[in-house]
Amino acid sequence: MLADLQRAEEFGSLSTGLLQVDSAAVIASLWSVRDDSTMILISRFCHLWQGEQLEPAEALRQAQL
């Protein structure tokens, strides 16, 4: 679905915009993070979620550990 371009200025952040156009969920940080640390976390999360078939919350928890 394409976002209504006339309302684009209403999106406060990328996360808000994705949720407003019907994304099921968004994982985002509330502060600045290093690119390399984020890449490791998200890579591990995706492996656990998609590869190991864990629920997203559990995959994220295990990736953080």
PDB file of N, CA, C and O in Angstrom:
ATOM      1  N   MET A   1       0.846  -1.171   0.000  1.00  0.00           N
ATOM      2  CA  MET A   1       0.000   0.000   0.000  1.00  0.00           C
ATOM      3  C   MET A   1       0.893   1.237   0.000  1.00  0.00           C
ATOM      4  O   MET A   1       1.878   1.285   0.737  1.00  0.00           O
ATOM      5  N   LEU A   2       0.568   2.218  -0.801  1.00  0.00           N
ATOM      6  CA  LEU A   2       1.328   3.459  -0.828  1.00  0.00           C
ATOM      7  C   LEU A   2       0.732   4.443   0.165  1.00  0.00           C
ATOM      8  O   LEU A   2      -0.488   4.562   0.283  1.00  0.00           O
ATOM      9  N   ALA A   3       1.601   5.146   0.874  1.00  0.00           N
ATOM     10  CA  ALA A   3       1.144   6.156   1.820  1.00  0.00           C
ATOM     11  C   ALA A   3       0.560   7.342   1.055  1.00  0.00           C
ATOM     12  O   ALA A   3       0.994   7.648  -0.056  1.00  0.00           O
ATOM     13  N   ASP A   4      -0.405   7.990   1.643  1.00  0.00           N
ATOM     14  CA  ASP A   4      -0.997   9.193   1.071  1.00  0.00           C
ATOM     15  C   ASP A   4       0.053  10.299   1.127  1.00  0.00           C
ATOM     16  O   ASP A   4       0.403  10.756   2.216  1.00  0.00           O
ATOM     17  N   LEU A   5       0.555  10.733  -0.011  1.00  0.00           N
ATOM     18  CA  LEU A   5       1.635  11.711  -0.037  1.00  0.00           C
ATOM     19  C   LEU A   5       1.225  13.050   0.559  1.00  0.00           C
ATOM     20  O   LEU A   5       2.085  13.787   1.041  1.00  0.00           O
ATOM     21  N   GLN A   6      -0.043  13.385   0.542  1.00  0.00           N
ATOM     22  CA  GLN A   6      -0.482  14.642   1.131  1.00  0.00           C
ATOM     23  C   GLN A   6      -0.388  14.605   2.646  1.00  0.00           C
ATOM     24  O   GLN A   6      -0.329  15.653   3.290  1.00  0.00           O
ATOM     25  N   ARG A   7      -0.372  13.395   3.229  1.00  0.00           N
ATOM     26  CA  ARG A   7      -0.295  13.269   4.683  1.00  0.00           C
ATOM     27  C   ARG A   7       1.107  12.898   5.149  1.00  0.00           C
ATOM     28  O   ARG A   7       1.303  12.619   6.331  1.00  0.00           O
ATOM     29  N   ALA A   8       2.086  12.890   4.247  1.00  0.00           N
ATOM     30  CA  ALA A   8       3.432  12.437   4.585  1.00  0.00           C
ATOM     31  C   ALA A   8       4.033  13.238   5.732  1.00  0.00           C
ATOM     32  O   ALA A   8       4.803  12.692   6.522  1.00  0.00           O
ATOM     33  N   GLU A   9       3.700  14.511   5.839  1.00  0.00           N
ATOM     34  CA  GLU A   9       4.258  15.335   6.910  1.00  0.00           C
ATOM     35  C   GLU A   9       3.714  14.949   8.283  1.00  0.00           C
ATOM     36  O   GLU A   9       4.253  15.393   9.297  1.00  0.00           O
ATOM     37  N   GLU A  10       2.667  14.138   8.341  1.00  0.00           N
ATOM     38  CA  GLU A  10       2.098  13.703   9.612  1.00  0.00           C
ATOM     39  C   GLU A  10       2.916  12.597  10.266  1.00  0.00           C
ATOM     40  O   GLU A  10       2.769  12.353  11.463  1.00  0.00           O
ATOM     41  N   PHE A  11       3.770  11.927   9.508  1.00  0.00           N
ATOM     42  CA  PHE A  11       4.588  10.860  10.071  1.00  0.00           C
ATOM     43  C   PHE A  11       5.689  11.484  10.914  1.00  0.00           C
ATOM     44  O   PHE A  11       6.511  12.246  10.408  1.00  0.00           O
ATOM     45  N   GLY A  12       5.702  11.156  12.208  1.00  0.00           N
ATOM     46  CA  GLY A  12       6.723  11.704  13.088  1.00  0.00           C
ATOM     47  C   GLY A  12       8.039  10.980  12.950  1.00  0.00           C
ATOM     48  O   GLY A  12       9.091  11.536  13.267  1.00  0.00           O
ATOM     49  N   SER A  13       7.999   9.745  12.482  1.00  0.00           N
ATOM     50  CA  SER A  13       9.212   8.946  12.327  1.00  0.00           C
ATOM     51  C   SER A  13       8.949   7.848  11.317  1.00  0.00           C
ATOM     52  O   SER A  13       7.809   7.622  10.910  1.00  0.00           O
ATOM     53  N   LEU A  14       9.995   7.176  10.922  1.00  0.00           N
ATOM     54  CA  LEU A  14       9.839   6.048  10.008  1.00  0.00           C
ATOM     55  C   LEU A  14       8.966   4.974  10.652  1.00  0.00           C
ATOM     56  O   LEU A  14       8.112   4.390   9.985  1.00  0.00           O
ATOM     57  N   SER A  15       9.172   4.709  11.934  1.00  0.00           N
ATOM     58  CA  SER A  15       8.369   3.697  12.633  1.00  0.00           C
ATOM     59  C   SER A  15       6.888   4.047  12.596  1.00  0.00           C
ATOM     60  O   SER A  15       6.056   3.189  12.304  1.00  0.00           O
ATOM     61  N   THR A  16       6.558   5.280  12.886  1.00  0.00           N
ATOM     62  CA  THR A  16       5.165   5.721  12.867  1.00  0.00           C
ATOM     63  C   THR A  16       4.577   5.576  11.469  1.00  0.00           C
ATOM     64  O   THR A  16       3.447   5.114  11.308  1.00  0.00           O
ATOM     65  N   GLY A  17       5.340   5.968  10.469  1.00  0.00           N
ATOM     66  CA  GLY A  17       4.876   5.854   9.091  1.00  0.00           C
ATOM     67  C   GLY A  17       4.598   4.412   8.691  1.00  0.00           C
ATOM     68  O   GLY A  17       3.592   4.125   8.042  1.00  0.00           O
ATOM     69  N   LEU A  18       5.499   3.500   9.081  1.00  0.00           N
ATOM     70  CA  LEU A  18       5.293   2.085   8.750  1.00  0.00           C
ATOM     71  C   LEU A  18       4.051   1.531   9.435  1.00  0.00           C
ATOM     72  O   LEU A  18       3.304   0.766   8.824  1.00  0.00           O
ATOM     73  N   LEU A  19       3.819   1.895  10.670  1.00  0.00           N
ATOM     74  CA  LEU A  19       2.634   1.421  11.382  1.00  0.00           C
ATOM     75  C   LEU A  19       1.354   2.014  10.796  1.00  0.00           C
ATOM     76  O   LEU A  19       0.323   1.343  10.762  1.00  0.00           O
ATOM     77  N   GLN A  20       1.410   3.254  10.338  1.00  0.00           N
ATOM     78  CA  GLN A  20       0.226   3.888   9.779  1.00  0.00           C
ATOM     79  C   GLN A  20      -0.152   3.327   8.411  1.00  0.00           C
ATOM     80  O   GLN A  20      -1.288   3.496   7.969  1.00  0.00           O
ATOM     81  N   VAL A  21       0.778   2.666   7.743  1.00  0.00           N
ATOM     82  CA  VAL A  21       0.436   2.039   6.458  1.00  0.00           C
ATOM     83  C   VAL A  21       0.309   0.528   6.630  1.00  0.00           C
ATOM     84  O   VAL A  21       0.563  -0.241   5.703  1.00  0.00           O
ATOM     85  N   ASP A  22      -0.092   0.118   7.842  1.00  0.00           N
ATOM     86  CA  ASP A  22      -0.489  -1.253   8.142  1.00  0.00           C
ATOM     87  C   ASP A  22       0.635  -2.278   8.251  1.00  0.00           C
ATOM     88  O   ASP A  22       0.404  -3.463   8.014  1.00  0.00           O
ATOM     89  N   SER A  23       1.843  -1.852   8.602  1.00  0.00           N
ATOM     90  CA  SER A  23       2.876  -2.835   8.939  1.00  0.00           C
ATOM     91  C   SER A  23       2.446  -3.531  10.219  1.00  0.00           C
ATOM     92  O   SER A  23       1.868  -2.903  11.105  1.00  0.00           O
ATOM     93  N   ALA A  24       2.718  -4.802  10.318  1.00  0.00           N
ATOM     94  CA  ALA A  24       2.307  -5.571  11.503  1.00  0.00           C
ATOM     95  C   ALA A  24       3.073  -5.137  12.745  1.00  0.00           C
ATOM     96  O   ALA A  24       2.506  -5.108  13.837  1.00  0.00           O
ATOM     97  N   ALA A  25       4.347  -4.800  12.597  1.00  0.00           N
ATOM     98  CA  ALA A  25       5.174  -4.421  13.744  1.00  0.00           C
ATOM     99  C   ALA A  25       6.433  -3.721  13.245  1.00  0.00           C
ATOM    100  O   ALA A  25       6.803  -3.828  12.075  1.00  0.00           O
ATOM    101  N   VAL A  26       7.073  -3.013  14.145  1.00  0.00           N
ATOM    102  CA  VAL A  26       8.323  -2.324  13.848  1.00  0.00           C
ATOM    103  C   VAL A  26       9.239  -2.505  15.051  1.00  0.00           C
ATOM    104  O   VAL A  26       8.814  -2.330  16.193  1.00  0.00           O
ATOM    105  N   ILE A  27      10.487  -2.852  14.795  1.00  0.00           N
ATOM    106  CA  ILE A  27      11.493  -2.883  15.855  1.00  0.00           C
ATOM    107  C   ILE A  27      12.372  -1.664  15.648  1.00  0.00           C
ATOM    108  O   ILE A  27      12.938  -1.477  14.571  1.00  0.00           O
ATOM    109  N   ALA A  28      12.487  -0.840  16.670  1.00  0.00           N
ATOM    110  CA  ALA A  28      13.260   0.387  16.547  1.00  0.00           C
ATOM    111  C   ALA A  28      13.896   0.735  17.886  1.00  0.00           C
ATOM    112  O   ALA A  28      13.435   0.300  18.942  1.00  0.00           O
ATOM    113  N   SER A  29      14.948   1.517  17.825  1.00  0.00           N
ATOM    114  CA  SER A  29      15.635   1.973  19.026  1.00  0.00           C
ATOM    115  C   SER A  29      15.122   3.358  19.402  1.00  0.00           C
ATOM    116  O   SER A  29      14.704   4.136  18.544  1.00  0.00           O
ATOM    117  N   LEU A  30      15.163   3.645  20.682  1.00  0.00           N
ATOM    118  CA  LEU A  30      14.763   4.973  21.145  1.00  0.00           C
ATOM    119  C   LEU A  30      15.957   5.919  21.241  1.00  0.00           C
ATOM    120  O   LEU A  30      15.801   7.077  21.628  1.00  0.00           O
ATOM    121  N   TRP A  31      17.137   5.439  20.894  1.00  0.00           N
ATOM    122  CA  TRP A  31      18.338   6.252  20.967  1.00  0.00           C
ATOM    123  C   TRP A  31      19.281   5.851  19.840  1.00  0.00           C
ATOM    124  O   TRP A  31      19.060   4.841  19.172  1.00  0.00           O
ATOM    125  N   SER A  32      20.317   6.628  19.628  1.00  0.00           N
ATOM    126  CA  SER A  32      21.297   6.321  18.589  1.00  0.00           C
ATOM    127  C   SER A  32      22.073   5.073  18.967  1.00  0.00           C
ATOM    128  O   SER A  32      22.428   4.873  20.128  1.00  0.00           O
ATOM    129  N   VAL A  33      22.329   4.246  17.981  1.00  0.00           N
ATOM    130  CA  VAL A  33      23.092   3.019  18.208  1.00  0.00           C
ATOM    131  C   VAL A  33      24.155   2.885  17.121  1.00  0.00           C
ATOM    132  O   VAL A  33      24.028   3.451  16.035  1.00  0.00           O
ATOM    133  N   ARG A  34      25.190   2.139  17.430  1.00  0.00           N
ATOM    134  CA  ARG A  34      26.265   1.908  16.460  1.00  0.00           C
ATOM    135  C   ARG A  34      25.765   0.972  15.353  1.00  0.00           C
ATOM    136  O   ARG A  34      25.021   0.028  15.618  1.00  0.00           O
ATOM    137  N   ASP A  35      26.175   1.240  14.131  1.00  0.00           N
ATOM    138  CA  ASP A  35      25.748   0.430  12.995  1.00  0.00           C
ATOM    139  C   ASP A  35      26.194  -1.023  13.133  1.00  0.00           C
ATOM    140  O   ASP A  35      25.420  -1.932  12.837  1.00  0.00           O
ATOM    141  N   ASP A  36      27.431  -1.257  13.579  1.00  0.00           N
ATOM    142  CA  ASP A  36      27.923  -2.633  13.650  1.00  0.00           C
ATOM    143  C   ASP A  36      27.185  -3.436  14.720  1.00  0.00           C
ATOM    144  O   ASP A  36      26.875  -4.608  14.507  1.00  0.00           O
ATOM    145  N   SER A  37      26.903  -2.824  15.855  1.00  0.00           N
ATOM    146  CA  SER A  37      26.149  -3.509  16.911  1.00  0.00           C
ATOM    147  C   SER A  37      24.731  -3.829  16.455  1.00  0.00           C
ATOM    148  O   SER A  37      24.211  -4.910  16.732  1.00  0.00           O
ATOM    149  N   THR A  38      24.116  -2.892  15.760  1.00  0.00           N
ATOM    150  CA  THR A  38      22.756  -3.087  15.262  1.00  0.00           C
ATOM    151  C   THR A  38      22.724  -4.209  14.229  1.00  0.00           C
ATOM    152  O   THR A  38      21.813  -5.037  14.236  1.00  0.00           O
ATOM    153  N   MET A  39      23.709  -4.236  13.351  1.00  0.00           N
ATOM    154  CA  MET A  39      23.773  -5.283  12.330  1.00  0.00           C
ATOM    155  C   MET A  39      23.869  -6.668  12.972  1.00  0.00           C
ATOM    156  O   MET A  39      23.205  -7.601  12.521  1.00  0.00           O
ATOM    157  N   ILE A  40      24.673  -6.809  14.001  1.00  0.00           N
ATOM    158  CA  ILE A  40      24.811  -8.098  14.680  1.00  0.00           C
ATOM    159  C   ILE A  40      23.495  -8.495  15.342  1.00  0.00           C
ATOM    160  O   ILE A  40      23.051  -9.635  15.206  1.00  0.00           O
ATOM    161  N   LEU A  41      22.875  -7.570  16.049  1.00  0.00           N
ATOM    162  CA  LEU A  41      21.607  -7.847  16.728  1.00  0.00           C
ATOM    163  C   LEU A  41      20.519  -8.257  15.741  1.00  0.00           C
ATOM    164  O   LEU A  41      19.855  -9.275  15.938  1.00  0.00           O
ATOM    165  N   ILE A  42      20.337  -7.480  14.693  1.00  0.00           N
ATOM    166  CA  ILE A  42      19.265  -7.755  13.737  1.00  0.00           C
ATOM    167  C   ILE A  42      19.548  -9.026  12.943  1.00  0.00           C
ATOM    168  O   ILE A  42      18.619  -9.775  12.637  1.00  0.00           O
ATOM    169  N   SER A  43      20.799  -9.284  12.607  1.00  0.00           N
ATOM    170  CA  SER A  43      21.137 -10.532  11.924  1.00  0.00           C
ATOM    171  C   SER A  43      20.787 -11.736  12.791  1.00  0.00           C
ATOM    172  O   SER A  43      20.190 -12.703  12.317  1.00  0.00           O
ATOM    173  N   ARG A  44      21.161 -11.668  14.060  1.00  0.00           N
ATOM    174  CA  ARG A  44      20.850 -12.764  14.981  1.00  0.00           C
ATOM    175  C   ARG A  44      19.333 -12.897  15.155  1.00  0.00           C
ATOM    176  O   ARG A  44      18.804 -14.008  15.140  1.00  0.00           O
ATOM    177  N   PHE A  45      18.635 -11.774  15.320  1.00  0.00           N
ATOM    178  CA  PHE A  45      17.178 -11.792  15.460  1.00  0.00           C
ATOM    179  C   PHE A  45      16.530 -12.472  14.250  1.00  0.00           C
ATOM    180  O   PHE A  45      15.674 -13.342  14.413  1.00  0.00           O
ATOM    181  N   CYS A  46      16.934 -12.080  13.039  1.00  0.00           N
ATOM    182  CA  CYS A  46      16.338 -12.654  11.828  1.00  0.00           C
ATOM    183  C   CYS A  46      16.608 -14.141  11.736  1.00  0.00           C
ATOM    184  O   CYS A  46      15.732 -14.907  11.336  1.00  0.00           O
ATOM    185  N   HIS A  47      17.815 -14.562  12.101  1.00  0.00           N
ATOM    186  CA  HIS A  47      18.132 -15.990  12.084  1.00  0.00           C
ATOM    187  C   HIS A  47      17.228 -16.757  13.051  1.00  0.00           C
ATOM    188  O   HIS A  47      16.683 -17.802  12.696  1.00  0.00           O
ATOM    189  N   LEU A  48      17.070 -16.244  14.262  1.00  0.00           N
ATOM    190  CA  LEU A  48      16.250 -16.931  15.258  1.00  0.00           C
ATOM    191  C   LEU A  48      14.771 -16.921  14.884  1.00  0.00           C
ATOM    192  O   LEU A  48      14.069 -17.909  15.095  1.00  0.00           O
ATOM    193  N   TRP A  49      14.301 -15.809  14.332  1.00  0.00           N
ATOM    194  CA  TRP A  49      12.886 -15.667  13.984  1.00  0.00           C
ATOM    195  C   TRP A  49      12.536 -16.482  12.744  1.00  0.00           C
ATOM    196  O   TRP A  49      11.604 -17.286  12.765  1.00  0.00           O
ATOM    197  N   GLN A  50      13.281 -16.274  11.672  1.00  0.00           N
ATOM    198  CA  GLN A  50      12.953 -16.942  10.412  1.00  0.00           C
ATOM    199  C   GLN A  50      13.563 -18.342  10.325  1.00  0.00           C
ATOM    200  O   GLN A  50      12.897 -19.283   9.895  1.00  0.00           O
ATOM    201  N   GLY A  51      14.815 -18.479  10.728  1.00  0.00           N
ATOM    202  CA  GLY A  51      15.501 -19.752  10.605  1.00  0.00           C
ATOM    203  C   GLY A  51      15.108 -20.765  11.665  1.00  0.00           C
ATOM    204  O   GLY A  51      14.885 -21.938  11.364  1.00  0.00           O
ATOM    205  N   GLU A  52      15.024 -20.305  12.915  1.00  0.00           N
ATOM    206  CA  GLU A  52      14.697 -21.194  14.027  1.00  0.00           C
ATOM    207  C   GLU A  52      13.205 -21.191  14.371  1.00  0.00           C
ATOM    208  O   GLU A  52      12.761 -21.947  15.235  1.00  0.00           O
ATOM    209  N   GLN A  53      12.438 -20.339  13.691  1.00  0.00           N
ATOM    210  CA  GLN A  53      10.981 -20.263  13.860  1.00  0.00           C
ATOM    211  C   GLN A  53      10.535 -19.865  15.273  1.00  0.00           C
ATOM    212  O   GLN A  53       9.480 -20.298  15.736  1.00  0.00           O
ATOM    213  N   LEU A  54      11.339 -19.043  15.953  1.00  0.00           N
ATOM    214  CA  LEU A  54      10.930 -18.534  17.260  1.00  0.00           C
ATOM    215  C   LEU A  54       9.938 -17.393  17.067  1.00  0.00           C
ATOM    216  O   LEU A  54       9.935 -16.728  16.031  1.00  0.00           O
ATOM    217  N   GLU A  55       9.108 -17.178  18.061  1.00  0.00           N
ATOM    218  CA  GLU A  55       8.226 -16.009  18.040  1.00  0.00           C
ATOM    219  C   GLU A  55       9.104 -14.756  18.057  1.00  0.00           C
ATOM    220  O   GLU A  55      10.188 -14.781  18.640  1.00  0.00           O
ATOM    221  N   PRO A  56       8.665 -13.663  17.432  1.00  0.00           N
ATOM    222  CA  PRO A  56       9.501 -12.460  17.362  1.00  0.00           C
ATOM    223  C   PRO A  56      10.001 -11.966  18.726  1.00  0.00           C
ATOM    224  O   PRO A  56      11.172 -11.608  18.853  1.00  0.00           O
ATOM    225  N   ALA A  57       9.148 -11.941  19.730  1.00  0.00           N
ATOM    226  CA  ALA A  57       9.573 -11.445  21.041  1.00  0.00           C
ATOM    227  C   ALA A  57      10.679 -12.317  21.629  1.00  0.00           C
ATOM    228  O   ALA A  57      11.642 -11.801  22.196  1.00  0.00           O
ATOM    229  N   GLU A  58      10.545 -13.629  21.498  1.00  0.00           N
ATOM    230  CA  GLU A  58      11.560 -14.546  22.028  1.00  0.00           C
ATOM    231  C   GLU A  58      12.844 -14.464  21.209  1.00  0.00           C
ATOM    232  O   GLU A  58      13.940 -14.516  21.767  1.00  0.00           O
ATOM    233  N   ALA A  59      12.717 -14.336  19.894  1.00  0.00           N
ATOM    234  CA  ALA A  59      13.904 -14.192  19.033  1.00  0.00           C
ATOM    235  C   ALA A  59      14.675 -12.934  19.404  1.00  0.00           C
ATOM    236  O   ALA A  59      15.904 -12.957  19.475  1.00  0.00           O
ATOM    237  N   LEU A  60      13.970 -11.849  19.638  1.00  0.00           N
ATOM    238  CA  LEU A  60      14.631 -10.598  20.020  1.00  0.00           C
ATOM    239  C   LEU A  60      15.293 -10.739  21.384  1.00  0.00           C
ATOM    240  O   LEU A  60      16.419 -10.278  21.573  1.00  0.00           O
ATOM    241  N   ARG A  61      14.617 -11.364  22.331  1.00  0.00           N
ATOM    242  CA  ARG A  61      15.181 -11.559  23.665  1.00  0.00           C
ATOM    243  C   ARG A  61      16.473 -12.366  23.584  1.00  0.00           C
ATOM    244  O   ARG A  61      17.481 -11.995  24.185  1.00  0.00           O
ATOM    245  N   GLN A  62      16.442 -13.460  22.846  1.00  0.00           N
ATOM    246  CA  GLN A  62      17.626 -14.302  22.732  1.00  0.00           C
ATOM    247  C   GLN A  62      18.752 -13.590  21.973  1.00  0.00           C
ATOM    248  O   GLN A  62      19.924 -13.746  22.316  1.00  0.00           O
ATOM    249  N   ALA A  63      18.407 -12.820  20.957  1.00  0.00           N
ATOM    250  CA  ALA A  63      19.420 -12.075  20.218  1.00  0.00           C
ATOM    251  C   ALA A  63      20.098 -11.043  21.122  1.00  0.00           C
ATOM    252  O   ALA A  63      21.301 -10.810  21.007  1.00  0.00           O
ATOM    253  N   GLN A  64      19.334 -10.432  22.009  1.00  0.00           N
ATOM    254  CA  GLN A  64      19.897  -9.452  22.933  1.00  0.00           C
ATOM    255  C   GLN A  64      20.849 -10.104  23.932  1.00  0.00           C
ATOM    256  O   GLN A  64      21.847  -9.505  24.333  1.00  0.00           O
ATOM    257  N   LEU A  65      20.535 -11.325  24.327  1.00  0.00           N
ATOM    258  CA  LEU A  65      21.411 -12.023  25.275  1.00  0.00           C
ATOM    259  C   LEU A  65      22.746 -12.349  24.637  1.00  0.00           C
ATOM    260  O   LEU A  65      23.612 -12.937  25.285  1.00  0.00           O
TER     261      LEU A  65
END
